[in-house]
Structure formats: structure tokens, C-alpha cells
């Protein structure tokens, strides 16, 4: 299993509408990806390891798939629509990382 993490960097001028992201963007993603999507989690940053400092990421979405090929086949046909929706919830683009998911 793999995990695709979309990380939205935090910063002084970063805007992120978590209500829109939760209620509109993520359901759009889940619907478009269909059965290829095996799980979806969202982390909303609250702090960093340094007291009083903001979290390095305002949000991180984690999407689980069987493998990279399944992710690419499901995601690619919708990539432009997903990217076009970013302006509705943030002024920063997410950084994408694909990882092997190892659970203990």
C-alpha cells in the first residue's frame, strides 16, 4: 500500500480555508478517485516542536492506494480539475509526496 501526502506549507501570508477543503475539495477528490482510493485522512496543523511557533504545514491530506500505478491511473484523468480548485481554498500549492505505507 502507498500513501500520497499533499502538504500545504504554512507561512506568514498563507491562506487556507479548511471548511471548503473538508466540505468541498476532499469530497470531490474522493468521488473522482472512486474505489481506487483506499483511505483518506486530513491533518490540520496546530503547532510545531518549538513552543509558540506555527505548524510547518497548515494541512496535510493523506490518500491511500494499493500502489503507484493505481494512484496514477485514478488521479491523472482529474488532475487539472483538482488543480483548478486550489484557488477556492488556498493561495499556496500543495507539495506531493508518495510513500510506501508501513504499519506496525
Secondary structure, DSSP 8 states (H G I E B T S, - for coil): -EEEEEEEE--TT--B-HHHIIIIIHHHHHHHHGGG--EEEEEE----SSTT---SEEEEEEEEESSHHHHHHHHHTTHHHHHHHGGGTBSS--EEEEEE----
